[in-house]
Amino acid sequence: MATYLRLPMASSVPCTSSSSSPLKRRSFSVLCAANSNSSTKIPMPPLNPKDPFLNKLASVAANNPEALYTRPQNSDMPPFLDIYDSPKLMATPAQVERSVSYNEHRPRRPPPDLPSLLLHGRIVYIGMPLVPAVTELVVAELMYLQWMDPKEPIYLYINSTGTTRDDGETVGMETEGFAIYDAMMQLKNEIHTVAVGAAIGQACLLLAAGSKGKRFMMPHAKAMIQQPRVPSSGLMPASDVFIRAKEVIINRDTLVKLLAKHTENSEETVANVMRRPFYMDATRAREFGVIDKILWRGQEQIMADVSAPEQWDKNAGIKVADAI
């Protein structure tokens, strides 16, 4: 475009001029010849009809080309924007960020966190060991869901190692699990419990405490019941250690009674299997009474026909010592 815009300038320069330099004289004669030979309209390059700036620039170049060469010197205006009556510069990035067209599909408020989204679907998810912060959140969510609708069921998804970590170290008091259990028992709603991953110790109690017929387990989840553990005694006196040990025994007896109630086993049976960590897959957990159904779409009958591990050992001729 710059080449085409230079040609009209020759018409405004007189062709009679004297110059001492042969090079200047030759260039000037070329411009004069171009001016004398151009009897037609100066051709313009093809323009994008949707570009208002180029259209305006081409119009000015065709009608008044001198306006493109008489711009003020040392102007702060970007090139060729002064041909507009009221030029407007492009918006800054901050202005674009605040524009309506840029933000029309963005939420007007921050999105809620994941527990809030699950709570909207009446789902309470326990995915951590039962420490005080988890207990506080779970109990508050249960109370809130009952207040919202005391007739709709509540879905409690469990993937927790209870009051211990997976290596057996104590991270919370047994009362954390009892607090959630008591809150569940006080609710008017049906509580559907689902084991996802693991339900160990107090988490297994919460799984078994769901509404009868509404306790489920994923096919590859694990449940385990074990005796409560004594927290780290540190440098406490021997008398305090004895008091803590006595409290752990009371918590163990309470856990045995509650598990026997919800699994419909005798307290002696539960106490015997709790002498060592008692792991249960989905099939064994259903046989023991911890759950009612296995959540496997269309393959629950296949899981029901699978033999128990003891039967596999018996068929293979393996004898398991109970003392181990």
C-alpha positions as a printed Julia matrix, in Angstrom:
324×3 Matrix{Float64}:
   0.0     0.0     0.0
   2.89    2.31    0.71
   3.96    2.1    -2.96
   0.55    3.12   -4.16
   0.27    5.96   -1.67
   3.5     7.62   -2.89
   2.33    8.12   -6.47
  -0.28   10.86   -5.93
   2.43   13.01   -4.29
   4.02   13.6    -7.7
   1.02   15.61   -8.9
   1.55   18.23   -6.25
   5.25   18.77   -7.08
   6.01   21.1   -10.06
   8.02   19.48  -12.83
  10.13   22.59  -13.49
  13.01   22.54  -11.13
  16.74   22.91  -11.41
  19.14   20.66   -9.61
  22.89   20.47   -9.77
  23.03   16.72   -8.98
  22.49   14.3   -11.9
  21.09   11.63   -9.54
  18.46   13.95   -8.11
  17.63   15.19  -11.63
  17.11   11.59  -12.85
  14.79   10.66   -9.91
  12.78   13.79  -10.29
  12.3    13.17  -14.01
  11.01    9.66  -13.3
   8.35   11.03  -10.96
   7.33   13.65  -13.52
   7.06   11.01  -16.22
   4.92    8.83  -13.99
   2.64   11.8   -13.31
   2.29   12.68  -16.99
   1.68    9.1   -18.15
  -0.94    8.22  -15.45
  -4.17    9.35  -17.04
  -6.28    6.72  -15.22
  -7.21    6.32  -11.56
  -4.47    5.05   -9.29
  -5.12    1.34   -8.58
  -5.71    0.38   -4.95
  -4.77   -2.94   -3.37
  -7.54   -5.38   -2.37
  -8.85   -4.62    1.1
 -10.73   -6.58    3.71
 -14.27   -5.1     3.71
 -14.64   -6.01    7.38
 -11.61   -3.94    8.44
 -12.86   -0.4     9.18
  -9.37    1.04    9.66
  -8.05   -0.06    6.26
 -11.25    1.04    4.55
 -10.98    4.49    6.11
  -7.3     4.72    5.18
  -7.97    3.75    1.57
 -10.75    6.31    1.31
  -8.49    9.11    2.55
  -5.69    8.0     0.2
  -8.03    8.15   -2.8
  -9.77   11.46   -1.98
  -7.15   13.49   -0.12
  -3.69   11.9    -0.25
  -2.01   15.05    1.07
  -3.63   14.39    4.46
  -1.45   11.35    4.88
   1.75   13.41    4.44
   0.88   16.53    6.41
   0.78   14.84    9.82
   2.12   16.93   12.74
   5.67   16.17   13.74
   6.47   14.58   17.13
   2.83   13.61   17.61
   1.87   11.24   20.42
  -0.9     9.78   18.28
  -0.11    6.4    16.65
   0.33    6.56   12.82
  -2.74    7.44   10.75
  -5.14    7.47   13.7
  -5.51   11.23   13.36
  -7.63   10.76   10.23
 -10.52    9.81   12.51
 -12.65   12.53   14.06
 -12.63   10.84   17.48
 -10.02    8.07   17.48
 -10.28    5.35   20.16
  -7.35    3.18   21.07
  -7.66   -0.55   21.71
  -8.73   -1.49   25.23
  -6.04   -2.48   27.67
  -5.94   -6.11   28.87
  -7.57   -5.07   32.16
 -10.45   -3.46   30.26
 -10.87   -6.53   28.07
 -10.99   -8.7    31.2
 -13.88   -6.62   32.51
 -15.79   -6.48   29.23
 -19.18   -8.16   28.98
 -18.4   -10.18   25.85
 -15.3   -11.7    27.46
 -16.97  -12.64   30.75
 -20.47  -13.53   29.59
 -19.91  -17.28   30.15
 -17.96  -16.97   33.39
 -19.65  -17.55   36.76
 -20.47  -14.35   38.61
 -19.4   -15.87   41.94
 -16.6   -18.29   42.89
 -17.51  -21.95   42.36
 -18.25  -23.97   45.51
 -15.77  -26.47   46.89
 -16.18  -30.19   46.24
 -17.77  -31.1    49.63
 -20.42  -28.43   49.0
 -21.19  -29.85   45.57
 -21.54  -33.35   47.03
 -23.66  -31.99   49.85
 -26.04  -30.55   47.27
 -26.63  -34.16   46.15
 -27.09  -35.27   49.79
 -23.75  -37.07   49.74
 -21.38  -37.03   52.73
 -17.91  -38.31   51.86
 -15.43  -39.5    54.5
 -12.12  -39.8    52.7
  -9.66  -39.23   55.56
  -8.85  -40.7    58.96
 -11.26  -39.66   61.69
  -9.47  -36.66   63.12
 -11.36  -33.83   64.91
 -11.6   -31.65   61.76
 -13.18  -34.49   59.78
 -15.6   -35.34   62.59
 -16.7   -31.72   62.89
 -17.41  -31.46   59.16
 -19.25  -34.8    58.9
 -21.48  -34.18   61.92
 -22.32  -30.68   60.67
 -23.2   -32.01   57.21
 -25.46  -34.7    58.67
 -27.3   -32.18   60.81
 -27.66  -29.79   57.87
 -29.09  -32.46   55.57
 -31.67  -33.45   58.17
 -32.65  -29.81   58.58
 -33.02  -29.43   54.8
 -35.25  -32.5    54.42
 -35.84  -35.02   57.22
 -37.45  -37.52   54.82
 -34.92  -37.79   51.99
 -32.11  -40.36   52.42
 -28.5   -39.41   53.11
 -25.67  -41.16   51.27
 -22.52  -41.74   53.32
 -19.49  -42.74   51.25
 -16.61  -44.14   53.33
 -12.94  -44.49   52.42
 -11.2   -44.14   55.75
  -8.75  -45.93   58.01
 -10.7   -44.88   61.09
  -8.83  -43.39   64.02
  -5.52  -44.92   62.87
  -3.37  -44.65   59.79
  -2.74  -47.54   57.45
   0.45  -48.37   59.36
  -1.48  -48.61   62.63
  -0.37  -45.33   64.23
  -3.12  -43.62   66.2
  -4.19  -40.26   64.77
  -7.47  -39.65   66.62
  -9.39  -40.66   69.7
 -12.01  -43.4    69.52
 -14.61  -40.81   70.48
 -14.27  -39.31   66.97
 -15.92  -42.39   65.49
 -18.48  -42.6    68.29
 -19.44  -38.96   67.69
 -20.31  -39.62   64.04
 -22.1   -42.85   65.02
 -24.26  -41.06   67.6
 -25.11  -38.34   65.06
 -26.2   -41.02   62.58
 -28.4   -42.68   65.19
 -30.12  -39.39   66.03
 -31.13  -38.61   62.45
 -34.62  -39.24   61.16
 -33.36  -39.88   57.63
 -32.39  -43.16   56.1
 -28.63  -43.42   55.8
 -27.21  -45.36   52.87
 -23.59  -46.32   53.56
 -21.18  -47.24   50.78
 -17.62  -48.51   51.31
 -15.23  -47.2    48.66
 -11.65  -48.34   49.08
 -11.37  -49.15   52.78
 -13.43  -49.07   55.94
 -11.14  -49.86   58.85
 -11.8   -49.81   62.58
 -14.28  -47.1    63.49
 -14.99  -46.54   59.78
 -16.18  -50.15   59.57
 -18.58  -49.42   62.43
 -20.0   -46.46   60.48
 -20.41  -48.7    57.44
 -22.35  -51.29   59.43
 -24.46  -48.6    61.16
 -26.32  -47.68   57.98
 -29.99  -48.36   57.52
 -30.79  -52.05   57.25
 -30.83  -53.15   53.63
 -29.05  -49.94   52.54
 -25.45  -50.87   53.37
 -23.31  -51.37   50.28
 -19.73  -52.13   49.38
 -17.77  -51.82   46.18
 -16.52  -55.21   44.89
 -12.84  -54.44   45.49
 -13.21  -52.49   48.74
 -11.87  -53.8    52.05
 -13.35  -53.74   55.52
 -11.42  -54.48   58.69
 -12.2   -54.48   62.39
  -9.5   -54.33   65.05
  -9.05  -53.46   68.68
  -8.51  -49.82   69.63
  -4.89  -48.86   70.25
  -3.32  -47.04   73.16
  -2.11  -43.59   72.11
   1.55  -42.75   72.51
   2.23  -42.47   76.23
   5.43  -40.45   75.9
   6.87  -39.53   79.28
   3.63  -39.73   81.26
   3.66  -41.43   84.7
   2.84  -45.12   85.03
  -0.45  -44.34   86.76
  -1.59  -42.27   83.74
  -0.62  -45.09   81.39
  -2.81  -47.45   83.39
  -5.74  -45.01   83.2
  -5.36  -44.7    79.43
  -5.14  -48.46   79.0
  -8.32  -48.86   81.01
 -10.07  -46.34   78.77
  -8.96  -48.23   75.66
 -10.46  -51.44   77.06
 -13.77  -49.64   77.68
 -13.74  -48.34   74.1
 -13.01  -51.85   72.82
 -15.99  -53.31   74.72
 -18.22  -50.53   73.37
 -17.03  -51.19   69.83
 -17.72  -54.92   70.24
 -21.28  -54.29   71.45
 -22.08  -51.9    68.6
 -20.63  -54.18   65.92
 -22.51  -57.16   67.36
 -25.73  -55.13   67.27
 -25.43  -54.05   63.64
 -23.92  -57.26   62.24
 -26.34  -59.48   64.2
 -23.46  -61.56   65.56
 -22.83  -62.45   69.17
 -20.44  -60.34   71.19
 -18.22  -63.39   71.67
 -17.94  -63.89   67.92
 -17.01  -60.26   67.33
 -14.56  -60.25   70.23
 -12.86  -63.39   68.91
 -12.33  -62.09   65.39
 -11.11  -58.75   66.78
  -8.21  -60.33   68.67
  -6.19  -59.79   65.5
  -6.96  -57.49   62.56
  -9.88  -59.1    60.75
  -9.92  -58.19   57.05
 -13.02  -58.72   54.93
 -13.56  -58.44   51.21
 -17.01  -57.63   49.86
 -18.21  -61.24   49.98
 -16.99  -61.91   53.51
 -18.28  -58.56   54.77
 -21.75  -59.49   53.51
 -21.53  -62.9    55.17
 -20.39  -61.34   58.43
 -23.27  -58.86   58.36
 -21.34  -55.63   57.83
 -23.1   -54.9    54.52
 -26.23  -56.05   52.71
 -25.3   -55.81   49.02
 -22.26  -55.61   46.77
 -22.37  -52.76   44.26
 -21.29  -54.49   41.07
 -23.51  -53.79   38.09
 -24.92  -57.06   36.81
 -22.19  -59.17   38.45
 -23.39  -59.5    42.02
 -24.29  -63.15   41.38
 -20.74  -63.8    40.18
 -19.36  -62.37   43.41
 -21.83  -64.46   45.4
 -20.62  -67.67   43.75
 -16.95  -66.98   44.54
 -15.67  -69.22   47.3
 -14.42  -67.75   50.54
 -10.62  -67.62   51.07
 -10.87  -70.39   53.68
 -12.54  -72.65   51.12
  -9.79  -71.93   48.64
  -7.18  -72.84   51.29
  -9.08  -76.01   52.19
  -9.32  -77.1    48.57
  -5.61  -76.43   48.14
  -4.72  -78.41   51.27
  -3.39  -75.4    53.19
  -3.85  -75.45   56.93
  -4.05  -72.08   58.71
  -2.82  -71.95   62.29
  -5.19  -69.93   64.46
  -2.38  -69.01   66.83
  -0.54  -67.0    64.2
